Amino acid sequence: MVKTNEEKIEEILSRGVEEVIDKDRLKKKLLSGKTLRIKLGIDPTSPNIHLGRAGALWKLRAFQELGHKVIFIVGDFTGLIGDTSDKETERPMLSQAEIKKNIKTYFAQAGKIIDPKKTEMHYNSKWLKKIGFLEIGKMADAFSLHEFESRENISRRLKAGKRVSLRELLYPIMQGYDSVMVKADVEIGGTDQRFNLLAGRVIQPLYGQSPQDILTRALMEGTDGRKMSSSWDNTINILDSPNEMFGKTMSLPDELIEKYFILATNVPIYKIEQIKTTLNQKDQKMRLAHEVVKMYHGERKAQKAEEEFSKTFRDKNPTFIEVTVDEAQIFYPELLSRFGMANSTSEAKRLIIAGAVDINGAVDKEWKKMIDIDEKGVEIKVGKRNFIRVKLH
């Protein structure tokens, strides 16, 4: 089914989208044929781009395929400062060494989705580390303290007596200044970024630019049902191996299947409806996992990962799904919950005490301990269907 330009535009502005500001104006500009500058910024808070962030990159690609100029910014400077848009406590500042380590492959990872040859790529330290107090004061004057403290998570923290640093007030200004420097017409971000995105609309007119339009995407939950975040180790990363990616997707709660089809795949909406009505939940999730792996590894490897998963869970002689971690020791219940073998650490504790967990072939009921992880890996079985080998990254 070949879509018209108008249908493609409508899908960009609706699929997985929570809000568009200003939708009528943006739609009119898109229909006019004018080439727009579409901005996305990501702070390198971990070495991996996960599916939650990848969804915004796929939205960039959709704009790119319509002929628009996309700008991808890695926030090596804003990452140092730290955004607390989605945090209930103050985010600690990252060190320059951590940022340098995390950004090594960000452009390459983004290049798995968007066309690098047609993309402007920037580190925002290029302009933010040069900015002076006079410039900061000019932009800060456009905002009131009341506007900042009225943000839901900031308001909760203040009412609870939790610390809110002055540094946190500067973050939206820096993100808004990024929009000035790249002359953004549109910025994409998650719903938790709304205040920061709006900052660009406030700051750009100070520099003689039209305020950018905004497209906010629905947030994606991770393998434990909370918002996908590297801070919580519940991510599915685009550099995960096919087997690891397939297994993590299969561990998702059933209620997230449709949402993942919409946010994490390019399966047409009408086909998603067909899948919902013709397949049971188990087969829906198998199809979902196949589609997710195909996005980053291709059809052949997706098919192989599906076969390996089926063999693991259906045959009498299962193979172990391999996953990797960065820590040499992990708390026993946390290890089970992290990879979807239990819905929580509390449930993991109950399974361990009940004797439902094997570590390297032996039942281990001692839940109050750390599990040592090395390059050879630790084999874990929970019940008759959960089999993983955890290796040190």
Residue pairs with C-beta under 8 A, 6 or more apart in sequence:
1 268
3 11
5 31
5 66
6 31
8 62
8 65
8 66
9 27
9 30
9 31
9 66
11 62
12 30
12 59
12 62
12 63
12 66
13 20
13 23
13 26
13 27
13 215
15 262
15 269
16 55
16 59
16 217
16 218
16 262
16 263
17 215
17 216
17 217
17 218
18 191
18 216
18 217
18 218
19 191
19 194
19 214
19 215
19 216
20 26
20 213
20 214
20 215
20 216
21 198
21 201
21 213
21 214
22 213
23 213
25 213
26 186
26 213
26 215
29 36
29 185
29 213
30 36
30 66
35 67
35 68
35 69
36 63
36 68
36 69
36 185
36 186
37 68
37 69
37 70
37 71
37 182
37 183
37 184
37 185
37 186
38 60
38 63
38 64
38 68
38 69
38 70
38 71
38 184
38 185
38 186
38 187
38 188
39 70
39 71
39 73
39 178
39 179
39 182
39 184
39 186
39 187
39 188
39 212
40 56
40 57
40 59
40 60
40 70
40 71
40 72
40 73
40 187
40 188
40 189
41 72
41 73
41 74
41 75
41 78
41 124
41 175
41 178
41 187
41 189
42 49
42 53
42 56
42 72
42 73
42 74
42 75
42 106
43 74
43 75
43 78
43 79
43 82
43 83
44 74
44 75
44 76
44 79
44 99
44 102
44 103
44 106
45 79
45 94
45 102
45 230
45 231
46 102
46 230
46 235
47 101
47 102
47 104
47 105
48 109
48 230
48 235
48 237
48 238
48 239
49 57
49 106
49 109
49 110
49 237
49 238
49 239
50 222
50 228
50 230
50 235
50 236
50 237
50 238
51 220
51 228
51 235
51 236
51 237
51 238
51 263
51 264
51 292
52 190
52 219
52 220
52 222
52 227
52 228
52 229
52 235
54 113
54 238
54 264
55 217
55 220
55 263
55 264
56 188
56 189
56 190
56 217
57 72
57 110
57 113
57 114
58 113
58 266
59 188
59 215
59 217
60 70
60 72
60 113
60 114
60 188
61 70
61 113
61 114
61 115
63 70
63 186
64 70
64 114
64 115
64 118
64 119
69 118
69 120
70 114
70 118
70 119
70 120
71 119
71 120
71 121
71 122
71 182
71 184
72 107
72 110
72 114
72 119
72 120
72 121
72 122
73 121
73 122
73 123
73 124
73 178
73 182
74 103
74 106
74 107
74 121
74 122
74 123
74 124
75 124
75 175
75 178
76 99
76 100
76 103
76 123
76 124
76 125
77 123
77 124
77 125
77 128
77 129
77 174
78 124
78 128
78 171
78 174
78 175
78 178
79 94
79 99
79 102
80 93
80 94
80 95
80 96
80 99
81 93
81 167
81 170
81 171
81 174
82 90
82 91
82 92
82 93
82 94
82 167
82 168
82 171
83 91
83 171
83 175
83 193
83 196
84 90
84 91
84 153
84 154
84 168
84 171
85 151
85 153
85 192
85 193
85 195
85 196
86 153
86 190
86 192
86 227
86 229
87 153
88 153
88 156
88 157
88 162
89 157
89 162
90 162
90 163
90 164
90 165
90 168
91 168
93 167
103 123
105 239
107 116
107 121
109 238
109 239
110 116
110 119
110 121
112 238
112 296
113 238
120 182
122 181
122 182
124 174
124 178
124 181
127 177
127 178
127 181
128 174
128 177
128 178
131 177
136 170
136 173
138 206
139 173
139 176
139 177
139 203
139 206
140 169
140 170
140 173
142 202
142 203
142 206
143 172
143 173
143 199
143 202
145 169
148 154
148 169
148 172
148 195
149 155
149 158
149 164
151 195
154 164
154 168
157 163
157 164
158 164
171 196
172 195
172 196
172 199
173 199
173 203
175 196
175 197
175 199
175 200
176 196
176 199
176 200
176 201
176 202
176 203
176 204
177 203
178 184
178 200
179 187
179 200
179 203
179 204
179 212
180 200
180 203
180 204
180 206
180 207
180 209
183 209
184 200
184 204
184 212
185 210
185 212
185 213
186 212
186 213
186 214
186 215
187 197
187 200
187 212
187 213
187 214
187 215
188 215
188 216
188 217
189 196
189 197
189 214
189 215
189 216
189 217
190 216
190 217
190 218
190 219
191 216
191 217
191 218
191 219
192 219
192 227
193 216
194 214
194 216
197 212
197 214
197 216
198 214
200 211
200 212
200 214
201 211
201 212
201 214
202 211
204 210
204 211
204 212
205 211
217 263
218 259
218 263
219 227
219 228
220 227
220 228
220 259
220 260
220 263
220 264
221 227
221 228
221 252
221 253
221 256
221 259
222 228
222 229
222 232
222 234
222 235
222 236
223 234
223 235
223 236
223 248
223 251
223 252
223 338
223 339
223 340
224 232
224 234
224 337
224 338
224 340
224 343
224 344
225 253
225 256
225 343
226 232
226 234
228 234
228 235
228 236
229 235
233 338
234 338
236 245
236 248
236 249
236 292
237 245
238 296
240 248
241 322
242 293
242 297
242 301
242 302
242 304
242 305
243 305
243 308
243 309
243 321
243 322
244 321
244 322
244 323
244 324
245 289
245 292
245 293
245 296
245 297
245 305
246 289
246 290
246 292
246 293
246 302
246 305
246 306
246 308
246 309
246 321
247 289
247 309
247 321
247 323
247 339
247 340
247 388
248 323
248 339
248 340
249 260
249 285
249 288
249 289
249 292
249 293
250 285
250 286
250 289
250 309
250 340
251 339
251 340
251 341
252 260
252 285
252 340
253 343
254 281
254 285
257 281
257 284
257 285
257 288
258 272
258 276
260 288
260 292
261 267
261 272
261 275
261 288
261 291
262 269
262 272
264 288
264 292
264 295
265 288
265 291
265 292
265 295
266 291
266 295
267 275
267 291
275 284
275 287
276 284
279 287
286 306
286 309
289 305
289 306
289 309
290 302
290 303
290 305
290 306
291 302
293 301
293 302
293 305
293 306
294 302
297 305
308 319
308 321
309 321
311 318
311 319
312 318
312 319
312 320
312 321
312 387
313 385
318 387
319 387
320 379
320 387
320 388
320 389
321 387
321 388
321 389
322 377
322 388
322 389
322 390
322 391
323 339
323 388
323 389
323 390
323 391
324 390
324 391
324 392
324 393
325 338
325 373
325 390
325 391
325 392
325 393
326 392
326 393
327 373
328 372
328 373
328 374
328 392
329 370
329 371
329 372
329 373
330 338
330 370
330 371
330 373
330 390
331 345
331 369
331 370
331 371
332 348
332 352
332 364
332 366
332 367
332 368
332 369
332 370
332 371
333 342
333 345
333 346
333 348
333 349
333 352
333 367
334 345
334 348
335 348
335 371
335 380
335 390
336 342
336 345
336 348
336 351
336 352
336 357
336 380
336 382
337 343
337 344
337 345
337 347
337 348
339 388
339 390
340 386
341 348
341 351
341 380
341 382
341 386
341 388
342 348
342 351
342 382
348 367
349 367
351 357
351 382
351 383
352 364
352 365
352 366
352 367
353 365
353 367
355 363
355 365
356 382
356 383
357 363
357 364
357 365
357 380
357 381
357 382
358 364
358 379
358 380
358 381
358 382
359 371
359 378
359 379
359 380
360 378
360 379
361 379
371 378
371 390
372 378
373 390
373 391
373 392
374 391
374 392
375 391
375 392
376 391
377 389
377 390
377 391
378 389
378 390
378 391
379 387
379 388
379 389
380 386
380 387
380 388
380 389
380 390
381 387
